[in-house]
Structure formats: structure tokens, C-alpha cells
Amino acid sequence: MAKQETHAVVSDLIDFLNASPTAFHAVDEAKKRLQSAGFHQLSEKELWELQPGNKYFFTRNHSTIVAFAVGKRYVAGNGFYIIGAHTDSPCLKLKPVSKVVKAGILEVGVQTYGGGLWHTWFDRDLTVAGRVIVREGNSYLHRLVRIEEPIMRIPTLAIHLDKTVSTDGFKFNNETHLLPILATALKGELNKVSAENGTVESANQTDGKKAADKTGASNTKHHSLLLQLIASKLGCEPDDICDFELQACDTQPSTVAGAAKEFIFSGRLDNLCMSFCSLKALIDATSSDSSLEEETGVRMVALFDHEEVGSNSAQGAGSPVMLNAVTRVTNSFSTSSNLLEKAVQRSFLVSADMAHALHPNYMEKHETNHQPKLHGGLVIKTNANQRYATNVVTSFIFREIASKHNLPVQDFVVRNDVSCGSTIGPILASGVGIRTVDVGAPQLSMHSIREICAVDDVKYSYEHFKAFYQEVTHLDGKMVVDI
């Protein structure tokens, strides 16, 4: 890839990251890109009428999205060639009742989501983003919201008041110490908000006896100052806010960085980097009129929510989303009852989730012969205990594509004395019965509020995924191994 093309892919990733502070925003951004590329939106509530050579997508819960392109030579029973990733990242989500007042300070109650490195959230400039249910006339609308400026901060305790921090390390309680400060009660008093009954509510009132607003959701649940900020951003009245699902977000933008401009510094690289690379690969691998001319299968990308907490939700990889999609596409082209099982056995899934790069300060954490490095290309993950779903056949197919395009690949197995994480790969492999390889771009600082990956690995990932879509049907056809 030429230098300017590499820069274009990386710049596009930076734009995607900065547009996606939450899973809802990531899916919304993916939706916009798919529509611009000629993909047609489907509803799971309606009948699907599909045509060979056309491109489609659907969303679930506004936080999971599945897109696919049907080959012009596709017939029911042929395989699906899928890259799966996830849209969520560890974060702090606002509690249903987020209003906390202590020592004349307005704080925001949050709950931990996923396995985050929570100490990295201290002393960061934070804001909120997510989705809001808004009343508009007689309807209730799903609206995305994001306050760009920093409005919250979780301050650390001064070293003078914590003399053991240097010897014993930074220790804190997730419930009592991990609360963002929103404002002082004194300043909150200056930002009184009119309630429906014409009275005013002080931001530091805590007696729980104030009148409920016309939505039925009492203003005692959340600080009026926070509601006013959200309403102002949405262009509505605070009383029009019925409820919301918000999370704390870092306000520092994603950027290309490092002395040699070789790194990406960003939040949510796990796993928006893989989501972006797979999405862009599908779009670009189906962009021309001839790109699907000889395709006999279905090219698909599936970006799931809730991977960080086990995938057990209506929109997670543990739900029927994937099987529903494969079933509905297959049935759209035939009413025969035995073609779905045939299609599944002919299909192939790349589970794409960021990988652990070798850390120069903690080299002992990696097994000697399996030390993925930044700039080293996609990492193929293997685990004998099936924490990853890779086997020798699926890894061979993925390596062959890399070899043909001179793309580097690396291997990873966890040390026997270190616990191993997992991905959506084993969940989909066992739930759907689909052949799977687990891969990911190497990164450092995984699950921190700010993570690091290499610019070259973004390029390699995109190129590898695009080649997968373009060539896996032909390569898979050469396999005579009965698996």
C-alpha cells in the first residue's frame, strides 16, 4: 500500500474512533458509512426480500450491527464468510439513580462495566455520552447525545493524605472512591432549574420530596444540572427526557502519536480498531460493480455489543443474532428445510479482537516462543482449552491469505501460569457450529482509558480482512479436509 493510502486508512480510523465514544455511537457511525456505500437497511421486524448482488444491514438495540453483501452467484446453502468484532469497551456507566451529594459536592454515581483498568480513570477530563429516550409530541424517540466539553473528573487523593501510596501502591474502592465530581453545590445553586409546577429545585436538595416531572421520572434521580446539560445538547426541555443510558467518556481525542508518528493513542481500541478494519474491508471489498460478480457466498461483518461482560444479552454474540441472520438470508432464497445446516458447515468466521503485544517492561508475562510485537501484523490466537476457537485448518486458511499478499502474521498462546481471556469466537463457534479462527491486532494498555496500537498494524489488518473477503471462497473450495 502506498504511503498516502496507508495514511488515509489510519486517518479514517481516527475519525471513526473520535465519532464513537459509546457502542451506540459506533453503530450509528457504521450505519452512516454503510448507507453511503449503498447498503440497504433491513428491519428484523419485517419480511426480508433479498437479491443476489445487493448489500444490506440491520441493527439490534442500536448497539449491534450486521452487514452483508450477497454474491451474484449465491444460491441457498452456500457459505457465509464473516468477520466478527465487538462495539463495547470497559467504561463507567451511570447508575439508574446517579445523583450523589457529599460534603457540598455534586457527584455522579457510576457502575463499572467490564474489566477496566479503573485506576486509569482518575484525574482524566471526563464527559458523558450515550442514548436518551425523549418525548416528542405523542412519540418517544431514541436520541444519541454527547457532551464534548469536560464536565466531570475523578480526583485522586493527595499524597500528603495517603503516605503509603508510594510503598503499597494506589488502592481504592470501586464503590466509594470511583465517583466523578460534577460541580459544587454552591455553583449548582446558581443553576436552578424550573420544575413543572413552577417551583425551582436547588441542585443540592437531597430530601427526595421534589415533584416528579411530567415524564414520571423524578428529578431526584439525577442532578438537574446534568439533565439541563443533556437537554441543551438535544435541543429539548429537561422534562422531555424520559430516561437515558449514559456512560462516562474521556474527552481527549484519538490521535496518531509517537516520536516517529508510528502509534495510535486512543481509548476503545479494544475493540473499535477491529470493528473499523472489518467494516471498511467489507465496504471496500464490495464497492465496485464487479466485486460480487463471481462471488458464490455471502460476505458479512457482525459487530456485537456486550462482549466485555460475557455476550449474554439480546444483542450479544451469545444471542441468536448471528444464527438469525444466516437463517433469514438462506431462507430468502429457498424454502427447503435442510439448507441451513449445509450453509453453516460451509461458512467461516474470523473472530477479530485486539491482541496482547509484548510489553518491554513485562516481558516475563509472555511465553518465550509467542511474543507478538507492534508492527508485526495480525496475531493468530490459539488456546488448547478453547478460550480461542482457532484450529489448524482455520489458521491455515487465514495464513494462506496472508502469504499470498505478503502480509505478516504472528502467533499467540498464553503462558500456562497466566489466565487466558476469551472472545466472541468460542461463543459463536459453539453456538452456531461455524468454523472459526481467532485473530487480533497487537496492542498495549488493553482496557486502560488510553490504549496504544501501531499504525502499520491498522494497515495490515485492513488489507488482510479485505483479502479474506475477496479470496476466501476460492481458497476454501480447495480444502479437501473433512472438519
C-alpha positions as CSV (number, residue, x, y, z in Angstrom):
1,M,0.0,0.0,0.0
2,A,1.3,3.4,-0.9
3,K,2.2,5.9,1.8
4,Q,-0.7,8.2,1.2
5,E,-3.1,5.2,1.1
6,T,-1.8,4.0,4.5
7,H,-2.3,7.4,5.9
8,A,-5.9,7.5,4.5
9,V,-6.8,4.3,6.3
10,V,-5.3,5.4,9.6
11,S,-6.9,8.8,9.3
12,D,-10.2,7.1,8.7
13,L,-9.8,5.0,11.8
14,I,-9.0,8.2,13.9
15,D,-12.2,9.7,12.6
16,F,-14.2,6.6,13.4
17,L,-12.8,6.5,16.9
18,N,-13.5,10.1,17.6
19,A,-17.1,9.7,16.4
20,S,-17.7,6.6,18.6
21,P,-17.5,7.4,22.3
22,T,-20.1,4.6,23.0
23,A,-21.3,1.4,21.3
24,F,-24.4,3.3,20.2
25,H,-22.3,6.0,18.5
26,A,-20.1,3.3,16.9
27,V,-23.1,1.6,15.4
28,D,-24.5,4.9,14.2
29,E,-21.2,5.8,12.5
30,A,-21.1,2.3,10.9
31,K,-24.6,2.7,9.7
32,K,-23.8,6.1,8.0
33,R,-20.8,4.5,6.3
34,L,-22.8,1.6,5.1
35,Q,-25.6,3.7,3.7
36,S,-23.0,5.9,1.9
37,A,-21.6,2.7,0.3
38,G,-25.0,1.6,-1.0
39,F,-26.1,-0.9,1.7
40,H,-29.8,-1.0,2.3
41,Q,-31.2,-1.1,5.9
42,L,-33.4,-4.0,6.9
43,S,-35.7,-4.4,9.9
44,E,-35.7,-7.6,11.8
45,K,-39.4,-7.0,12.4
46,E,-40.3,-7.1,8.7
47,L,-40.0,-9.7,5.9
48,W,-36.7,-9.6,4.0
49,E,-36.8,-9.7,0.2
50,L,-33.1,-10.1,-0.8
51,Q,-31.5,-10.1,-4.3
52,P,-28.1,-11.6,-5.4
53,G,-25.6,-8.8,-5.8
54,N,-27.2,-6.5,-3.3
55,K,-25.9,-5.2,0.0
56,Y,-27.8,-5.0,3.3
57,F,-27.5,-4.3,7.0
58,F,-29.6,-4.4,10.2
59,T,-29.1,-3.2,13.8
60,R,-30.3,-4.5,17.1
61,N,-30.7,-2.3,20.2
62,H,-28.8,0.4,18.2
63,S,-25.6,-1.2,19.7
64,T,-25.1,-4.3,17.4
65,I,-24.9,-4.2,13.6
66,V,-24.7,-6.9,11.0
67,A,-24.0,-6.0,7.3
68,F,-23.7,-8.4,4.4
69,A,-23.3,-8.5,0.6
70,V,-24.9,-11.3,-1.3
71,G,-22.7,-12.7,-4.2
72,K,-24.3,-12.6,-7.6
73,R,-23.7,-16.4,-7.9
74,Y,-25.0,-17.1,-4.5
75,V,-27.6,-19.9,-4.0
76,A,-29.2,-21.0,-0.8
77,G,-27.0,-23.4,1.1
78,N,-23.7,-21.7,0.1
79,G,-21.4,-20.4,2.8
80,F,-21.2,-17.2,4.8
81,Y,-17.8,-15.6,5.2
82,I,-17.9,-13.4,8.3
83,I,-15.7,-11.2,10.3
84,G,-17.0,-10.7,13.8
85,A,-15.9,-8.0,16.3
86,H,-17.5,-6.0,19.2
87,T,-18.6,-2.4,19.7
88,D,-18.3,-2.1,23.5
89,S,-15.3,-1.3,25.7
90,P,-14.9,-1.2,29.5
91,C,-16.3,2.0,30.9
92,L,-18.1,3.6,33.8
93,K,-21.9,3.7,33.2
94,L,-24.3,6.0,35.1
95,K,-26.5,4.3,37.6
96,P,-30.3,4.4,37.3
97,V,-30.2,6.9,40.2
98,S,-27.0,8.8,39.6
99,K,-27.5,11.8,42.0
100,V,-25.0,11.8,44.8
101,V,-24.2,14.7,47.1
102,K,-21.4,14.6,49.6
103,A,-19.6,17.4,51.5
104,G,-21.3,20.0,49.4
105,I,-20.1,18.3,46.2
106,L,-22.3,17.1,43.4
107,E,-21.1,13.6,42.3
108,V,-22.4,11.2,39.7
109,G,-23.0,7.6,40.7
110,V,-21.5,5.1,38.2
111,Q,-21.1,1.4,37.9
112,T,-18.2,-0.4,36.4
113,Y,-18.8,-2.1,33.1
114,G,-16.4,-4.9,32.1
115,G,-12.9,-5.4,33.4
116,G,-11.4,-2.0,33.1
117,L,-8.1,-0.7,34.5
118,W,-10.1,1.7,36.7
119,H,-7.1,3.4,38.2
120,T,-6.5,5.0,34.7
121,W,-9.8,6.8,35.0
122,F,-8.6,9.0,37.8
123,D,-7.6,12.6,37.0
124,R,-8.9,12.4,33.5
125,D,-11.2,15.1,31.9
126,L,-14.5,13.3,31.6
127,T,-17.8,13.9,30.0
128,V,-21.0,11.8,29.3
129,A,-22.4,10.2,26.1
130,G,-25.0,7.6,25.2
131,R,-28.6,7.3,24.3
132,V,-31.7,9.1,25.6
133,I,-35.4,8.4,25.3
134,V,-37.0,11.7,24.5
135,R,-40.8,12.5,24.3
136,E,-41.7,14.4,21.2
137,G,-45.4,15.0,20.9
138,N,-47.1,11.7,21.4
139,S,-43.9,9.7,20.4
140,Y,-40.9,8.5,22.2
141,L,-37.6,8.8,20.3
142,H,-34.2,7.2,20.6
143,R,-31.6,10.1,20.5
144,L,-27.9,9.9,20.8
145,V,-26.2,12.5,22.9
146,R,-22.6,13.5,23.6
147,I,-21.4,16.5,25.6
148,E,-18.0,17.3,24.1
149,E,-16.5,19.5,26.8
150,P,-15.2,18.0,30.0
151,I,-17.8,18.2,32.8
152,M,-16.6,15.6,35.3
153,R,-13.4,14.4,37.0
154,I,-12.4,11.7,39.4
155,P,-9.7,13.2,41.6
156,T,-7.0,11.2,43.3
157,L,-6.2,11.7,46.9
158,A,-3.2,13.9,47.6
159,I,0.0,12.0,48.5
160,H,0.1,14.0,51.8
161,L,-3.1,12.3,52.9
162,D,-2.0,8.8,51.6
163,K,1.5,8.3,52.8
164,T,1.6,4.6,51.8
165,V,0.7,5.0,48.2
166,S,4.4,5.0,47.1
167,T,5.1,1.8,49.0
168,D,1.8,-0.1,48.9
169,G,0.5,1.1,45.5
170,F,-2.6,3.0,44.6
171,K,-5.6,1.3,46.2
172,F,-9.2,2.4,46.1
173,N,-12.7,1.2,46.5
174,N,-14.7,1.0,43.3
175,E,-17.9,2.0,45.0
176,T,-16.8,4.8,47.3
177,H,-13.8,6.3,45.5
178,L,-14.7,6.0,41.8
179,L,-17.3,8.8,41.6
180,P,-16.8,11.7,39.2
181,I,-17.3,15.2,40.5
182,L,-19.8,17.2,38.5
183,A,-19.9,20.5,40.4
184,T,-20.1,22.1,43.9
185,A,-23.4,22.5,45.5
186,L,-22.8,26.3,45.7
187,K,-22.4,26.6,41.9
188,G,-25.3,24.2,41.4
189,E,-27.4,26.6,43.4
190,L,-26.7,29.2,40.8
191,N,-28.0,26.9,38.1
192,K,-31.5,26.3,39.4
193,V,-33.9,24.5,37.1
194,S,-37.6,25.2,36.9
195,A,-39.7,22.2,37.7
196,E,-43.0,21.6,36.0
197,N,-45.0,23.0,39.0
198,G,-43.2,26.4,38.6
199,T,-41.1,26.0,41.6
200,V,-37.3,25.8,41.5
201,E,-35.1,22.9,42.5
202,S,-31.7,23.5,44.1
203,A,-29.0,21.2,42.8
204,N,-28.0,20.3,46.4
205,Q,-31.5,19.3,47.6
206,T,-31.5,15.6,48.7
207,D,-34.8,15.2,50.6
208,G,-36.3,13.2,47.7
209,K,-39.6,15.1,48.1
210,K,-39.5,17.3,45.0
211,A,-42.3,17.0,42.4
212,A,-41.9,14.5,39.7
213,D,-41.6,15.9,36.2
214,K,-44.2,15.1,33.6
215,T,-42.2,12.1,32.3
216,G,-42.9,10.3,35.6
217,A,-39.1,10.1,36.2
218,S,-38.4,12.1,39.4
219,N,-35.7,14.8,39.2
220,T,-34.4,13.3,42.4
221,K,-32.8,10.5,40.3
222,H,-30.3,12.7,38.6
223,H,-28.8,16.2,39.2
224,S,-30.8,18.9,37.5
225,L,-27.6,20.4,36.3
226,L,-26.8,17.2,34.4
227,L,-30.3,17.0,32.9
228,Q,-30.1,20.6,31.8
229,L,-26.8,20.0,30.0
230,I,-28.2,16.9,28.2
231,A,-31.4,18.7,27.3
232,S,-29.5,21.7,25.9
233,K,-27.4,19.4,23.7
234,L,-30.6,17.6,22.4
235,G,-32.5,20.9,21.9
236,C,-35.3,19.8,24.2
237,E,-36.6,20.6,27.7
238,P,-35.4,18.6,30.7
239,D,-38.9,17.5,31.3
240,D,-38.9,15.8,27.8
241,I,-36.1,13.4,28.9
242,C,-37.8,10.1,29.9
243,D,-34.7,8.1,30.6
244,F,-31.2,7.6,29.4
245,E,-28.4,5.1,29.2
246,L,-25.2,7.1,29.6
247,Q,-21.6,6.4,30.3
248,A,-18.5,8.5,31.3
249,C,-16.1,9.2,28.5
250,D,-12.6,10.6,28.2
251,T,-12.6,13.9,26.3
252,Q,-9.1,13.5,24.9
253,P,-9.3,12.7,21.2
254,S,-7.7,9.8,19.5
255,T,-4.5,10.7,17.6
256,V,-1.5,9.5,15.7
257,A,1.4,9.9,18.0
258,G,4.9,8.9,19.0
259,A,8.2,10.4,18.0
260,A,8.0,8.7,14.6
261,K,4.2,9.0,14.3
262,E,4.0,5.2,14.4
263,F,1.4,4.8,17.1
264,I,-2.3,5.5,17.7
265,F,-3.1,6.7,21.2
266,S,-6.8,6.3,21.9
267,G,-9.5,4.9,24.1
268,R,-11.6,2.0,22.9
269,L,-9.0,0.5,20.5
270,D,-10.3,-2.8,22.1
271,N,-12.3,-3.3,20.1
272,L,-13.3,-0.4,17.8
273,C,-10.0,-0.9,15.9
274,M,-11.0,-4.3,14.7
275,S,-14.6,-3.2,14.2
276,F,-13.4,-0.4,11.9
277,C,-10.9,-2.6,9.9
278,S,-13.5,-5.3,9.3
279,L,-16.2,-2.8,8.4
280,K,-14.0,-0.8,6.0
281,A,-12.8,-4.1,4.5
282,L,-16.3,-5.3,3.7
283,I,-17.3,-1.9,2.2
284,D,-14.2,-1.7,0.0
285,A,-14.4,-5.4,-1.0
286,T,-17.9,-4.8,-2.3
287,S,-17.6,-1.3,-3.7
288,S,-17.3,-1.9,-7.4
289,D,-20.0,-3.2,-9.7
290,S,-17.9,-6.3,-10.5
291,S,-16.7,-7.1,-7.0
292,L,-19.6,-9.6,-6.4
293,E,-19.7,-10.9,-9.9
294,E,-18.1,-14.3,-9.2
295,E,-18.9,-14.5,-5.5
296,T,-20.9,-17.6,-4.6
297,G,-21.2,-16.9,-0.9
298,V,-22.3,-14.1,1.4
299,R,-19.7,-11.6,2.8
300,M,-20.7,-10.4,6.2
301,V,-19.5,-8.3,9.1
302,A,-21.1,-8.6,12.6
303,L,-20.3,-6.1,15.3
304,F,-21.7,-7.2,18.7
305,D,-22.4,-5.4,21.9
306,H,-21.7,-6.7,25.4
307,E,-18.5,-8.8,24.7
308,E,-16.8,-7.2,27.6
309,V,-19.4,-8.7,30.0
310,G,-19.8,-12.1,28.5
311,S,-22.0,-11.6,25.4
312,N,-25.2,-12.9,27.2
313,S,-27.7,-10.3,26.0
314,A,-30.3,-10.0,23.3
315,Q,-27.7,-8.1,21.2
316,G,-24.6,-10.0,22.3
317,A,-22.7,-12.8,20.5
318,G,-24.4,-15.3,22.8
319,S,-27.8,-14.3,21.4
320,P,-29.3,-15.7,18.2
321,V,-28.3,-12.6,16.2
322,M,-25.8,-14.5,14.0
323,L,-27.9,-17.6,13.5
324,N,-30.9,-15.5,12.8
325,A,-29.0,-13.6,10.1
326,V,-27.7,-16.7,8.4
327,T,-31.1,-18.4,8.6
328,R,-33.0,-15.4,7.2
329,V,-30.6,-14.9,4.3
330,T,-30.7,-18.6,3.5
331,N,-34.5,-18.9,3.7
332,S,-34.9,-15.8,1.5
333,F,-33.5,-17.8,-1.4
334,S,-35.1,-21.2,-0.8
335,T,-37.9,-22.8,1.3
336,S,-36.0,-26.1,1.6
337,S,-35.6,-27.1,5.3
338,N,-32.2,-28.7,5.1
339,L,-30.1,-25.9,3.6
340,L,-29.3,-24.0,6.8
341,E,-27.1,-26.8,8.2
342,K,-25.4,-27.1,4.9
343,A,-24.7,-23.3,4.8
344,V,-23.3,-23.3,8.4
345,Q,-20.9,-26.1,7.6
346,R,-19.7,-24.2,4.5
347,S,-19.2,-21.0,6.4
348,F,-16.1,-19.4,8.0
349,L,-15.8,-16.9,10.8
350,V,-12.9,-14.6,11.7
351,S,-13.3,-13.5,15.3
352,A,-11.3,-10.2,15.4
353,D,-10.4,-8.9,18.8
354,M,-7.3,-7.0,19.8
355,A,-4.3,-9.0,21.0
356,H,-1.7,-8.5,23.7
357,A,1.5,-7.1,22.3
358,L,4.8,-7.9,24.1
359,H,5.3,-5.3,26.8
360,P,9.0,-4.3,27.0
361,N,8.8,-3.8,30.8
362,Y,6.9,-7.0,31.5
363,M,8.5,-9.5,29.0
364,E,8.1,-12.3,31.5
365,K,4.3,-12.2,31.0
366,H,4.7,-13.7,27.5
367,E,5.6,-17.3,26.6
368,T,9.1,-17.3,25.0
369,N,8.1,-18.5,21.6
370,H,4.9,-16.5,21.3
371,Q,5.6,-12.8,21.7
372,P,3.5,-10.7,19.3
373,K,5.1,-7.3,18.6
374,L,3.8,-4.0,17.4
375,H,4.1,-3.6,13.6
376,G,4.1,-7.4,13.3
377,G,0.7,-7.9,11.8
378,L,-2.4,-9.7,12.9
379,V,-2.0,-12.2,15.7
380,I,-3.5,-15.7,15.4
381,K,-4.6,-16.7,18.9
382,T,-4.6,-20.4,19.9
383,N,-5.7,-22.0,23.2
384,A,-5.8,-25.7,23.9
385,N,-8.6,-25.1,26.4
386,Q,-10.8,-23.4,23.8
387,R,-10.6,-19.9,25.1
388,Y,-10.0,-19.2,21.5
389,A,-11.7,-21.2,18.7
390,T,-8.7,-21.5,16.3
391,N,-7.7,-24.9,14.9
392,V,-5.1,-26.0,12.4
393,V,-7.5,-25.8,9.4
394,T,-8.9,-22.4,10.2
395,S,-5.5,-20.9,11.0
396,F,-4.1,-22.4,7.8
397,I,-6.7,-20.7,5.6
398,F,-6.1,-17.4,7.3
399,R,-2.3,-17.8,6.9
400,E,-2.6,-18.7,3.3
401,I,-4.4,-15.4,2.5
402,A,-1.6,-13.5,4.3
403,S,1.1,-15.4,2.4
404,K,-0.4,-14.6,-1.0
405,H,-0.4,-10.9,-0.1
406,N,2.9,-10.8,1.7
407,L,1.2,-9.8,4.9
408,P,2.9,-10.6,8.3
409,V,1.2,-12.8,10.8
410,Q,2.1,-13.7,14.4
411,D,1.2,-16.4,16.9
412,F,0.0,-16.1,20.5
413,V,-0.6,-18.6,23.2
414,V,-0.9,-17.6,26.9
415,R,1.6,-18.9,29.4
416,N,0.4,-21.9,31.4
417,D,0.7,-19.9,34.6
418,V,-1.3,-17.0,33.4
419,S,-5.1,-16.9,32.9
420,C,-6.4,-16.6,29.4
421,G,-9.1,-14.2,28.2
422,S,-11.6,-15.1,25.6
423,T,-13.5,-13.6,22.7
424,I,-16.8,-14.0,20.8
425,G,-15.0,-16.7,18.8
426,P,-15.8,-19.7,21.1
427,I,-19.3,-18.4,21.7
428,L,-20.2,-18.3,18.0
429,A,-18.3,-21.5,17.2
430,S,-20.2,-23.5,19.8
431,G,-23.5,-21.7,19.4
432,V,-23.7,-21.7,15.6
433,G,-21.3,-24.5,14.7
434,I,-19.2,-22.4,12.4
435,R,-15.5,-22.9,11.7
436,T,-13.6,-20.1,13.4
437,V,-10.2,-18.5,13.7
438,D,-9.4,-16.0,16.5
439,V,-7.2,-13.1,15.5
440,G,-6.4,-9.5,16.5
441,A,-4.0,-6.6,16.1
442,P,-1.4,-6.3,18.8
443,Q,-1.8,-3.5,21.3
444,L,-0.6,-2.3,24.7
445,S,-2.5,-0.9,27.7
446,M,-5.6,-3.0,26.9
447,H,-8.6,-2.0,29.0
448,S,-7.0,1.3,30.0
449,I,-8.8,4.6,29.4
450,R,-6.0,5.3,26.8
451,E,-4.6,2.4,24.8
452,I,-1.8,2.0,22.2
453,C,-1.5,0.2,18.9
454,A,0.7,0.6,15.8
455,V,-0.2,2.4,12.6
456,D,1.3,-0.4,10.5
457,D,-1.0,-3.0,12.2
458,V,-4.1,-1.0,11.2
459,K,-2.9,-1.2,7.6
460,Y,-2.1,-4.9,7.8
461,S,-5.5,-5.7,9.5
462,Y,-7.5,-3.8,6.9
463,E,-5.6,-5.4,4.0
464,H,-5.8,-8.9,5.5
465,F,-9.6,-8.6,6.1
466,K,-10.2,-7.2,2.6
467,A,-8.2,-10.0,1.0
468,F,-10.2,-12.5,3.2
469,Y,-13.5,-11.3,1.7
470,Q,-12.2,-11.3,-1.8
471,E,-10.5,-14.7,-1.8
472,V,-11.7,-17.0,0.9
473,T,-14.4,-18.5,-1.2
474,H,-11.9,-19.7,-3.8
475,L,-9.4,-20.8,-1.2
476,D,-12.0,-22.7,0.8
477,G,-13.0,-24.5,-2.3
478,K,-9.6,-26.1,-2.5
479,M,-9.8,-27.6,1.0
480,V,-10.5,-31.3,1.0
481,V,-10.0,-31.8,4.7
482,D,-13.2,-33.0,6.4
483,I,-13.6,-31.0,9.5
